Amino acid sequence: MATRTRRTSRTAASTATAVRVVNLIPKSLSYESEQDSEPNLAVNPAQPTQMAASAFTPNPLGGESAPIFLSGDGGRTWRLNASVPSRGETQDITLAFSGRGGTLYAGILSRPPGTRGETRLRILRTSDYRSPAAMTVLRTRLGPDQPFVQAVTIGGRDRVYVGTNDTAVDSRTATVEVALSAGTRKAFRSARIETRATDGQDGPQVRPACHPDGTVYVGYAAWRGERGDFDANTLVISADIVLVRDDKGGAGTRPFRALVDPSDRRAGRLVATDVSFPFHSSGEGVPGQQRLGGDLTLAVDPRSSRRVYLAWADLQGDVYTTHLRRSEDGGATWSPDLRVIAHATNASLAVNRKGHVALLYQALEGNAARWVTHLERTTDGSTWSDLVLAQAPADDPPAQFDPYLGDYAHVLAVGSTFYGIFSASNAPYLEHFPSGVTYQRRVDFANHRLLATDGSVVPTSIDPFFFRVAD
Amino acid sequence: MARGTSVPRRRGRTQAGERAASGAEPTLVFTGTVRELGAATMPDLPHAGALAIVRVDHVVSAPAPLRGLAGQDVTLARGDRTRWAVGDQFTFDTAPWVFGESVALRVLRTSAIAAPHRDAHAAPRAHADRVLQKHVSDADVILSGRVVDVRAAPEEEPPGPTRETRPRAGGPVAHARAVAAPPPRRPISEHDPRWRAATIAVDDVAKGRHGQAQAVVRFPASRDVAWWRVPKLKPGDEGVWLLHRTEPPQRATGGVRAKRTLRAKGRPAAPAAEYQLVHPEDFQPRSQLATVKALAKRSR
């Protein structure tokens, strides 16, 4: 007979550091076995109990709207709210709250795509993140990829930055959609930030990070060469890792030109040159079922806009490897690698108000048997503590589509607390979650079964997991 | 369950334009009994009109997993002006709102209960029929037949000559020079559909006009999140295709390298596709032909 259990397990270590890990799938969707990958998270800095999260989660009933997850109690419980104007589900989606006022912004690739298969970027806004009404569409464009939204409130106005890899333009595709007062439909303009010739394009990650003093950084990979074949799943890109900066929020006619590289006097500091990374067309046959296509993340210290951290992934030999570096002078000069992590992807960085740094990543470990989700933290950049949030099987479930875990996970800081989200197998074994876990959906941990509300057994799938780590 | 949870009062005005944009369509139909007015099965639901707790007596139309809602209490946000009283029974046509500890739905229409429903499998079937009806209505042409060939779509044709690997030379300045004039190509993306063209030998036309014995249909080979649900065709597949006319292919995204591979295998591109598969429902088994024809007739 099926047993209804809802359990939380905490290790001594996790209790000491006040860790909370929660599976976001709500009880009423206990039957679901979708691949809820590529998660993102926003926490309202003015009211940190309010959160919004996203993943490749379809609307349970289909229809003309897609859902996001909402929490009003600090991430203890989550609900699915169908308020995103995208048919049934989204493609890529990221979320950010404004600095004040609780306005939620989203950058999505909406459905349906363009009539010729183009991606359809939408930038969205709602003043009430819990509202059932469709979010207001502020901007629509065909072609951009991987919209990554960040927001900050300065002088009572929301500044919103959406980094995209704009495949609608030729060659210099790194782009930021900028709004210095995001309350109106015509607030956004496209800033092209690539100043050099490329091997056809940049990206796919174009990641902004903003500071309350008006400083905005954007990091991206500039493609310089390639070998192999995309369709044969052998394409390898050679690239430079580039950082641009604007000290006035992206205002003016030539935005993001504040940081110049000494080698060619062009805007955009070359943080690392001649790196290479695979650009897979599919995760089929790739270890861990996860397609790879570069990683890039950055975070700015809230105490000083000159201190910025940047991480990316490249091939060291044939090992996909994450690197982390720091600049103390606004990106002009850079430390050597602070961290080098083999077999790691989906890196995400955050800096809290104490200046402590969190690095989230997912590493393929145990001879490619497990995806292990780590949160490493440091107070000084040299000594790191490692918190394992999940160590889930890499072959269960089999992938339904690409990407298996997502092309990103996410961590952010509000005050001194780190909040984040990752996707992993929901196979119900407590030992997969050494920092503890709570499932909202019905689960029988004793017998390692997921259960629908009627007690029938549900297959393993990829679920999004929220975490909160007090620092 | 938070039975009797108080409903928050609406504060302030809704932003202009926010509510008008919702294009939800009816997706869950059930008969139910009003249990409590001004209450919800979950706490802290935002204002969305008057709320009520309603017991689901019978699911009329829903995706298969949700037929388990029968016998459960749900929260309904009332979107119409029908007067409700505790104990009233209606057929509720609803759209999704919140899935949490319980389920909350928005009422689109309320009507008198027509007839009792007994068949446990009728609800998912009715839902599937409603979904299929919509796609039949949306399709430009509906054909049945057999796939006789699949190859790269003309959209995959590279606009420039095939390039060999260009290793980086020197520092950033020298390298910038080296790639100063790359041959034009479209950027590639992980969302690249990787278009393929299937030639179908047509044996019946269920909707629209198609005079030729064959039809060329474009479909995405990619299993990226953007495309994985769209049917992938292979030679020998037989069935019914709900087809959408294509637009000129010259600005289709990505796929340059896909063509290189196929070219190396000596497989030329197919003729330009007239039609395209868009939805998972656009390929139906041949056994569905009579149903599709009936739905097509109804949609005229």
Interface residues (C-beta under 8 A of the other chain):
Chain A: P26 K27 S28 L29 Y31 E32 S37 E38 F56 N59 P60 L61 G62 G63 E64 S65 P67 G72 T77 W78 R79 L80 N81 A82 P85 Q91 L109 P112 P113 T115 R116 G117 E118 T119 T126 S127 D128 R130 S131 P132 A133 A134 M135 T136 V137 G143 D145 N165 T167 D170 S171 T173 R196 A197 T198 D199 G200 Q201 G203 P204 R224 G225 E226 R227 G228 D229 F230 D231 A232 L235 S238 D240 D261 S263 D264 R266 L270 T273 D274 F279 H280 S281 S282 E284 R291 G293 Q400 F401 D402 P403 D407 Q440 A452 T453 D454
Chain B: T14 Q15 G17 E18 R19 A21 S22 G23 A24 E25 T27 L28 M42 D44 L45 P46 A48 A62 P63 P65 L66 G68 A77 A95 P96 W97 V98 F99 G100 E101 S102 V103 R106 V131 E155 T165 R166 P167 R168 G171 P172 V173 H175 A176 V179 A180 A181 P182 P184 R185 R186 P187 I188 S189 E190 H191 D192 P193 R194 W195 P220 S222 R223 D224 V225 A226 W228 T246 E247 P249 R251 A252 T253 G254 G255 V256 R257 A258 K259 R260 T261 L262 V278
